[in-house]
Amino acid sequence: MARKVAASNLTLVLPPLVISDSDDVVFSDALAKVEKSLPILRQILSHGESESIISQPIALAQTFTLSYSDPDTFPIAAIMAMGAGLDATTGYWLCAEPVYLYPDLDHVLLFDQSTFELTKPELAELVSEIDEMLNEDGITTHHGHQQSLFFRTADKSDVIFTSLSDVSGKNILQHLPEGDDAKKWRMLQNEIQMQMTQSVVNKRREQRGLVSVNGLWFWGGGYLLRAKYKQVFDEIYANDLFTQGLAKITSTKAVKLCNDIETVDYAKNTFVALDAVENNPQAYIDSLLALENKWLKPAMQLIKQKKLDQLNLITGKHKITFTKRHQGQFWKRTIKSKSMLDRL
């Protein structure tokens, strides 16, 4: 009997595109100018088997066989903490993102760390100034890799937080914590903001002409389900904490991501999470052009040559499966830029 050859599957995760309704036309126009330079991406989005997803993090967790479905209780922070080298298998975990809060008339705008520089010593000093306050509430602080900060509490919390990506650059007053325990967390955010505003760290930053880091944004709260998960992928390539956490939970080593398909072992069941990009039209278009030339064109050739059995593309809105049988479906109409945005 001939030995069965294992199928080769490549799963590519695109950073989700988060844009407001007012920016939709801008992104659509920018994409229309380069759509002819993205024939493979358009073919995959048009001809592949597409399935809409609730949220990309939940879709990724389910791909790793973690059984989560509720966005309000999904433990992004605990998974990221695992990726940051912490043991988040017990307790309630939160991401605590250092932010700049800018009051303007009747609202307060939030700007995350992508808009300012904060050194690791500065972050450590800021946290040391609020540690006593946090300890009184039964909260411990944990520093992970990649300038990440997490809160852990043993107390059960009935609260819903807004993710950082959904509030960045927006009015926080429309995105404050909700739920039975929301009052406790709102009060804590206010107390932290008052303490950080007076911090010696911020006084030094202001003297150097830098913005104050005057708040922490809580998000991603939840508990990890107690279960033993099996390895799903043979190879995982990623630089982000969330994917590294999924790898850790499923006992798989995550390797640092390089630039193109030739740097990964696509002959196995392989998972690749591409790096996040700046949320502006030009940066996102550049990332799609790089995706086309460094990943999708070579992947399409591998599928034609029967060296790759299946390509899975996970965007912020859809999961698309593409195989050799989809290559010949020329009767299907190829989508234009506006429809591309709807699937990215």
N, C-alpha and C positions, 0 to 999 in steps of 0.2 A: 504494500500500500504506500502510495506517495505521501510524503510528509506535507501537511497543510501549512501553507505560508501565511503568516500573520498579516492582517490587513494594515496598510499604512494610512493613517489619518492625520491630517494637520488641522488643528484648531487655531484660528487667528482671532484675537480680541482687539477690536478697534476702540480707542478712547471715545466715550460718548460725546456727542455734540450737544451742548446745552446753550440754547439761544432764546432770547425773548422774541415775542411776536413782532416787535418793532425792528429787530435785526434780521428777521426771516428773509426779507426782500434783498438785503445787502448780501447775505450768504448765498442766496439763490442766484443772484446776478454774478457773483464771483465764481460760483461753480459752473454757470453756463458758459463762461469764457474759456474754461479748460475741459469741458465734458468730452470733447473729441480726443483729448489726451488720456482719457480714462476708459478705453474700450473694454478692458477685462473686468474692471469693477462694475461697469454698467451691465455687462453680460451676466455676471454672477448675481447681481441684484435683480435682474430681469428674469433669468431663466432658472435660477436655483429654487429649491424648495424652501419657502420662507415661513417662519413662525414668529408671530409677535410675542414680545416678552414684557413682563410687568416692570422689571428694572434689571439693568445689567448685572449688578452684584448678586441678586437672587438667582438669575439665570446661570451665572458662573458657579455659584454654590451648588445648584442642582446638577450642573454638569459634573461636579465632583462628588455627586450622590449625597450631598447634605440636604436634608429634607426640611427646607424653610420655604415659606410662601407668603408670609405677612410682612410687607415693607415696614410697618410700624414697630415691629418687635425684632426685626432682623439684626443680628449682632455683628454689624460691620466692625465695630471697635474691637471686640474680642478677637475676631479673625485677624485684623490688622496687628493687634498686640502679639499674637502668636507669630506673625511674620516679622515682627520687630524683635524677636528673641525673648519674649516674655511668656510666662505660663499663665494663660487666661482661661484655664479649664474650669475654674470655679469663680463665683462672684459675678457681680454686675459691672460691666466695663463700658466706659465712655471715651470717645475721642475728645480731647480738650485742645482746640486749635487756637493758638495765639493770634489775635486779630487787632486791627486798627478800627475803632469805632468813631465815625465822624458825624456829630450832631448837626443837623441842618433844618432849621425851621421846625416843622412838626414831625420829623422823622430822623432816624439814625441809620446811616449807611455803614455797611460792613465791608472791610477789605482784608483778604486773607494773605498768607505768607508769600503768595506769588507776586504781590505788589510791593513788598519791602524785604529788607534783609534783617535777619535776627540771628545772632551768633549763639552757639550752644552755651557758652558761659552766661550770656545775657538771659537766656531762657531759664537756666538753672537758678540764677539769682532771683528772677521774678517769681519762680515757683517757691523758693525758700521763704519769700516774704509772705506767702499765703498758706504755707504748710500748716501752721498752727490752727488757723481758721478751718481748714479742711479736715484736720484730724479730729476736731471737736464734733464734726458731722459724720465721723466714721469713714472718711474718704482718704485713701492713700494715693499718692502720685507715683507714676512709673514712667521713666524715660526709656524710649526704645531707639532703634536705628532711625536714620533719616530725619533727625530733628523732630521726632514724634513724641507726643505727650498724651498719657492716658490716665484716667481716674478709675479707681476700683472701689466698690463698696459691697459689703456683704448683705446690705439691706435690699429687699425686693422693692423695685420702683415701678409704679404704674404711670408712665410718662411717655410722651411722644415728642421726639426732637426732629427738627428740620435739618436735612443734610447740608453740609457746608456748600456744596456746589449749587444748591437751590437758593441760597441766601447771599452768596458772595456778590458784592456790588449792589445789593438791594437794601430795602428798609427792614431792619430786624423786627420792628414792632408788629409786622404782619406774620412773623415766623417764630414767635416765642413758644416755649414748651407748653404742651397741652396734656390734659389727663388729671387723674385724682391727686398725683403728687407733684403737679406742675408748679404749684406755689413755692414749694421748698426749693426747687431748682432755679426758679426765676429770682428768688431772694438771694440765692448763692451767687448767681451771675452778677447781680447788682453789687453785692458786697465785694466780690473780686474786682469788678470794674473800679469801684471807689479806691480800693487798696492799690491797684496797679497804676491808677492815674497819679498817685502820690509817690510812686516808686522812685528810688534813686537811679534805677536803671533808665527810666524814662527822662529823668532830669538830665542825665548825661547824653541821652540820645537827642534831646531837644537842643542842647548846646552845640551838638554836631550837625544840626539841621535835619535830623531824621524824624520820621513820624513816631508818635508814641505807640507802644504796644499796650493798649489800655483795656484789654478784655480777653476773655476766653469764650469760644463758642463750643457748646456741648452738642455732640451729634453721634449717631451710630450706636446708641445704647442698647444693651441686651445681654443675654446669657448664652453661652455655648451649650448645645444639647449634649448630654452625656451619652456618647456612643462611640464605638470603635469603627472607624472608617477604613475601608480597603483602598489600596492604591488603584487609581483610575488610569493615569497617564504614565507612559514609560519615561518621557522627558518633559520637563517644564522649564521654559525660559521666560524670565520676568524680572523687572527691577522694582515693581511696586509692592508695598507691604501686604495688600489684600491678597494678591495671587500667591505671594510667598507664604502667607498664613494658610491658605487652602492647601498648598503643597505640604506644609508642616503637619496639618491635621490628617492628611492622607498618607503620611510617611513617605513622601517623595522629595528628592532633592531638587531645589529650584536653582537653575544656573543663570548667571547674569546674561541678559539679552544683548545680542550684538545687532548688526545693522541690516542683515539680509538673510534670505532663505538658505544660502550656502553655509551659514554658520550654525545651522540647527540640524538635528538628525531627523529628517522628514520621513525616513523609511520605517519609523515606528509610530506608535500612538502618541503624538507630540502636541503640546499645548504652548502657545506663544502669546503673551500679553504685550502688545505694543505700548510704548511710552506715551504718557499724556502730552498734550500740546497746549499752547496758549489758546485761549478762547477768543480768537479774532479771525476774520475771514482769510487773510493771507497765510497765517500759520497753519490753519486747518487745511487749506488748499494744498500747501506745500507737503503736508503730511500725507494727503491722499495721492499726490503724484509719486512720493517716495514709496507708498504702499503698492501702487500700480507697478512700478519698475523693479523694485527690490524683492517683492513678495508674490504678487498675483501673476505677473507675466511668467516668471519661472515656474510657479505652481501649475499654471495651465499647461505648460510644456510637459511637466512631469506627469500630469493626468493623461495627456495625449500619448505619452510614451509608456503608460501603464506602470510608472514608477511610484505614483501616488494614487491611492484608491478614492480618497474623499477629502474635500476641503470644506471646513466649517468656518463660517465667518460670523462672529458675534458682534453686533453693533450696539448702540445704545437703545435701539428699538426692536431689532429683529435678530433671529438666529437663522442663517441661510446655509443650506447644505448643497454642495455642488460636486457632481461626479462626472464620469465620462459620458454617461447617457444624456446629461444636460447640455453637453457641447453641441449636439446636433439639432437642438430644438430651435431652428431658425424661424419657425412660424410665429414664435412668441415675439411680441413687440419689445424693442429695447427702450428702456425708460429714459426720460430727459432729466435735466438738473433738478426741477422742483420735486419730482417723484423720488429722486436720489436722496434729497434732504429728508424726505418722509421716512426713509428706511435707514438713515444713518443716526 
